[in-house]
């Protein structure tokens, strides 16, 4: 389920930043940065929400954004940059990321 930053989902179009990864065995500091960056990203204007899934060392984190400029602002944040550097040097065996435009969005909640 998507954790929207506001009580109502946004209207499309908006953007999704998709990050898929396999964790390494070296995870010192990972959980702290994970929690810290999740709190910090909520302060970036244009952040809409996120969803995250993890299972057996594999994960996917999708953040949703109002526009590409907001994504660029988050990419420049010093703590996010630190986390990316640590991810590349020790936390991830593999990852890929991509930005996609969401042209249509529908949901159903019971």
PAZAPA-4460 file (N, C-alpha, C; in steps of 0.05 Angstrom, whole numbers, plus 32768, in hexadecimal, padded with zeros to 4 digits):
% residues 110
    n_x    n_y    n_z   ca_x   ca_y   ca_z    c_x    c_y    c_z   seq   type   mol
   8011   7FE9   8000   8000   8000   8000   8012   8019   8000     1      X     A
   8009   802D   7FF2   8018   8046   7FF1   8013   8057   8009     2      X     A
   8028   8061   8015   8026   8073   802C   8027   8090   8021     3      X     A
   800F   809B   801B   800E   80B6   8010   8015   80CA   8026     4      X     A
   8022   80E0   801E   802A   80F5   8030   8012   8106   8039     5      X     A
   7FFD   8106   802A   7FE4   8114   8032   7FCE   80FF   8034     6      X     A
   7FB7   8108   803D   7FA0   80F5   8041   7F93   80EC   8027     7      X     A
   7F98   80FA   8011   7F8D   80F1   7FF7   7FA3   80ED   7FE3     8      X     A
   7FA0   80D8   7FD2   7FB4   80D4   7FBD   7FB5   80EB   7FA9     9      X     A
   7FCC   80EF   7F9D   7FCE   8105   7F89   7FC0   80FD   7F6F    10      X     A
   7FBB   8111   7F5F   7FB0   810C   7F45   7FC8   8109   7F32    11      X     A
   7FC6   80F6   7F1F   7FDB   80F3   7F0B   7FD9   810B   7EF8    12      X     A
   7FEF   8112   7EEC   8009   8105   7EEC   801A   810D   7F04    13      X     A
   802A   80FA   7F0C   803F   80FF   7F20   8056   80EB   7F19    14      X     A
   806B   80EA   7F29   8082   80DA   7F23   8088   80C5   7F39    15      X     A
   8093   80AF   7F30   809C   809A   7F42   80BA   8096   7F3F    16      X     A
   80C7   8095   7F56   80E4   808E   7F57   80E5   8072   7F62    17      X     A
   80EE   805F   7F51   80ED   8043   7F58   8109   8039   7F5D    18      X     A
   810D   802D   7F75   8127   8023   7F7D   8124   8006   7F85    19      X     A
   8131   7FF4   7F76   8131   7FD8   7F7C   814D   7FCF   7F84    20      X     A
   814F   7FBD   7F97   816A   7FB6   7FA1   816B   7F9A   7FAE    21      X     A
   8184   7F90   7FB0   818B   7F78   7FC0   819F   7F82   7FD5    22      X     A
   8199   7F7C   7FEE   81AB   7F84   8003   81C4   7F72   8004    23      X     A
   81D9   7F7E   800E   81F2   7F6F   8013   81F1   7F63   802F    24      X     A
   8206   7F57   8038   8208   7F4D   8053   8210   7F63   8067    25      X     A
   821C   7F79   805D   8226   7F8F   806D   8211   7FA4   8070    26      X     A
   8203   7FA4   8086   81EC   7FB7   8089   81EF   7FCA   80A1    27      X     A
   8207   7FCD   80AB   820C   7FDF   80C1   8203   7FFB   80BA    28      X     A
   81F1   8007   80CA   81E7   8021   80C5   81CF   8023   80B2    29      X     A
   81C9   800D   80A4   81B4   800E   8090   8199   8016   809B    30      X     A
   8190   8009   80B0   8176   800F   80BB   8173   802C   80C5    31      X     A
   8189   8036   80D1   8188   8052   80DA   8185   8065   80C3    32      X     A
   8194   8061   80AD   8191   8072   8096   8176   806E   8089    33      X     A
   816C   8056   8089   8152   8051   807D   813C   8061   808B    34      X     A
   813C   8060   80A5   8128   8070   80B4   812D   808E   80B2    35      X     A
   8146   8096   80B3   814C   80B2   80B1   8144   80BE   8096    36      X     A
   814B   80B1   8081   8145   80BC   8066   8126   80BC   8062    37      X     A
   8118   80A8   806D   80FB   80A8   806A   80EE   80C0   8077    38      X     A
   80F9   80C8   808E   80EE   80E0   809B   80F6   80F9   808D    39      X     A
   810F   80FA   8083   8118   8112   8074   810A   8117   805A    40      X     A
   8104   8101   804B   80F8   8104   8031   80DC   8111   8033    41      X     A
   80CF   810D   8049   80B4   8118   804D   80B5   8136   804F    42      X     A
   80CC   8142   8053   80CF   815F   8055   80D5   816C   803A    43      X     A
   80D9   815C   8025   80DF   8167   800B   80C5   8170   7FFD    44      X     A
   80C3   818A   7FF6   80AB   8192   7FE7   80A7   8182   7FCD    45      X     A
   808F   8178   7FC9   808A   8168   7FB1   808A   814A   7FB6    46      X     A
   8093   8142   7FCE   8091   8125   7FD6   8074   811E   7FDA    47      X     A
   806B   8108   7FCE   804F   8100   7FCF   804A   80E8   7FE0    48      X     A
   805D   80D6   7FE2   805A   80BD   7FF1   806D   80A8   7FE9    49      X     A
   806A   8090   7FF4   807C   807A   7FEE   806F   805F   7FF4    50      X     A
   807B   804A   7FE9   8075   802F   7FF1   808F   801F   7FF1    51      X     A
   8090   800B   8002   80A9   7FFC   8006   80A2   7FDF   800B    52      X     A
   80B2   7FCE   7FFF   80AF   7FB1   8002   80CB   7FA5   8006    53      X     A
   80CD   7F92   8019   80E6   7F84   801E   80E0   7F67   8023    54      X     A
   80F1   7F55   8018   80EE   7F39   801D   8108   7F2B   8016    55      X     A
   8113   7F1D   8029   812B   7F0C   8025   8142   7F1C   8018    56      X     A
   8147   7F34   8022   815E   7F43   8018   8159   7F52   7FFE    57      X     A
   8141   7F50   7FF3   813A   7F5E   7FDB   8126   7F73   7FE3    58      X     A
   8128   7F8B   7FD6   8115   7FA0   7FDD   810E   7FB2   7FC6    59      X     A
   80F8   7FC0   7FCA   80EF   7FD4   7FB6   80E5   7FEC   7FC6    60      X     A
   80ED   8003   7FBF   80E4   801C   7FCB   80DB   802E   7FB5    61      X     A
   80C2   8036   7FB5   80B7   8048   7FA1   80AE   8062   7FAF    62      X     A
   80BA   8078   7FA7   80B0   8092   7FB1   80A2   80A0   7F9B    63      X     A
   808E   80B0   7FA3   807D   80BE   7F90   8081   80DC   7F93    64      X     A
   8081   80EA   7F7C   8089   8106   7F7C   8077   8116   7F6A    65      X     A
   8074   812F   7F71   8064   8142   7F61   8071   8148   7F46    66      X     A
   808C   814A   7F47   809A   8151   7F2E   80B7   8148   7F30    67      X     A
   80C5   814A   7F1A   80E1   8142   7F19   80F3   8154   7F29    68      X     A
   80EC   816E   7F2B   80FD   8180   7F3B   80FD   8178   7F58    69      X     A
   80E7   816E   7F63   80E6   8165   7F7F   80F9   814D   7F82    70      X     A
   80F9   813B   7F6E   810B   8123   7F6F   8128   812C   7F6F    71      X     A
   812E   8140   7F5F   814A   814B   7F5E   8152   8157   7F78    72      X     A
   813F   8165   7F85   8145   8171   7F9F   814C   815B   7FB4    73      X     A
   813D   8146   7FB4   8142   812F   7FC6   815D   8123   7FBF    74      X     A
   8164   8120   7FA6   817D   8114   7F9E   8195   8124   7FA8    75      X     A
   8191   813E   7FAB   81A7   8150   7FB4   81A9   8151   7FD3    76      X     A
   8196   8147   7FE1   8196   8149   7FFE   81AF   813B   8009    77      X     A
   81BE   8148   801B   81D7   813D   8025   81D5   8121   8032    78      X     A
   81C0   811D   8042   81BC   8104   8050   81B5   80EE   803B    79      X     A
   81A5   80F5   8028   819E   80E2   8013   81B7   80DA   8003    80      X     A
   81C8   80EE   7FFD   81E1   80E8   7FEF   81F3   80D6   7FFF    81      X     A
   81F4   80DB   8019   8204   80C9   802B   81F9   80AC   802A    82      X     A
   81DF   80AA   802B   81D3   808F   802B   81D8   8081   8010    83      X     A
   81D7   8090   7FFA   81DD   8084   7FE0   81FA   807A   7FDF    84      X     A
   820C   808A   7FE9   8228   8082   7FE9   822D   8069   7FFA    85      X     A
   8220   8068   8011   8223   8051   8022   8216   8038   8015    86      X     A
   8200   803C   8008   81F2   8027   7FFA   8204   801B   7FE4    87      X     A
   8212   802D   7FD5   8223   8023   7FC0   823C   8015   7FCB    88      X     A
   8246   801F   7FE1   825F   8014   7FEC   825B   7FFB   7FFD    89      X     A
   8243   7FF8   800A   8241   7FE0   801B   8225   7FD4   801D    90      X     A
   8210   7FE2   801B   81F6   7FD7   8022   81E8   7FC6   800C    91      X     A
   81EE   7FCD   7FF3   81E0   7FC0   7FDD   81F3   7FAF   7FCC    92      X     A
   81EA   7F96   7FC7   81F9   7F85   7FB4   81F2   7F8E   7F97    93      X     A
   81D9   7F97   7F94   81CF   7F9F   7F7A   81B8   7FB3   7F7E    94      X     A
   81B6   7FC7   7F6D   819E   7FD7   7F6D   819B   7FE4   7F51    95      X     A
   8183   7FEC   7F4C   817E   7FFD   7F35   8167   8010   7F3D    96      X     A
   8168   8027   7F30   8153   803B   7F35   8149   8047   7F1B    97      X     A
   8131   8051   7F1C   8126   805D   7F04   8110   8071   7F0C    98      X     A
   810C   8084   7EFB   80F7   8098   7EFF   80E2   8094   7EE9    99      X     A
   80C9   8093   7EF1   80B3   808F   7EDE   809D   80A3   7EE2   100      X     A
   8090   80AB   7ECD   8079   80BD   7ECF   8060   80AC   7ED2   101      X     A
   8050   80B2   7EE5   8037   80A4   7EEA   8021   80B5   7EDB   102      X     A
   8017   80AA   7EC6   8002   80B8   7EB6   7FE6   80B3   7EC0   103      X     A
   7FE3   809D   7ECE   7FC8   8095   7ED8   7FCB   8087   7EF2   104      X     A
   7FB9   808C   7F05   7FBB   807F   7F1F   7F9E   8079   7F29   105      X     A
   7F9A   8060   7F31   7F80   8057   7F3C   7F86   8046   7F54   106      X     A
   7F76   8048   7F69   7F7A   8036   7F80   7F5F   802E   7F8B   107      X     A
   7F5F   801A   7F9B   7F47   8010   7FA9   7F4F   8007   7FC5   108      X     A
   7F41   8010   7FD9   7F47   8009   7FF4   7F2D   7FFF   8001   109      X     A
   7F2F   7FE9   800F   7F18   7FDE   801D   7F19   7FE7   803A   110      X     A
***
